[in-house]
């Protein structure tokens, strides 16, 4: 059962006084399409956390809107480094402590990059710890928490 990841995430929220709303669904919200259906929202109301890894093992969380794709080339340019690669599901769990499809946009050791379009939104939904959970948050609060660098990372 994956509920332990959700509980870990909720504990992090509480311990850090993070403002937002944790939402649990009976059905999966793993894909943007699933999340749209369950949350009654549009693709660009969601933020995907695309986890990448550098050659020396550092984690990067690239945050893009639901209809966008993250560019490893833009991430490399923004961080002035070699191009990272997208993690495997096993690497995601090992490096973030969360399963793919529920990875939050904060709460683990990573450098976060937030696409500029994310910051144009009033509210976004992000991974809530499991493929059955979302976290509703203001992008400014999100950036405050993860200290994300705001730059275009979408393709």
Buried (B, 14 or more C-beta within 10 A) or exposed (E): EBEEBBEBBBEBBEEEEBEBEBBBBEEBBBBBEBBBBBBEBEBBBBBBBBBBBBEEEBBBBBBBBBEBEBBBEBBBBBBEBEBBEBBEEEBBBEBBBBBBBBBBBBBBEBBBBBBEBBBEBEEBBBBBBBBBBBBBBBBEEBBEBBEBBBBBBBE
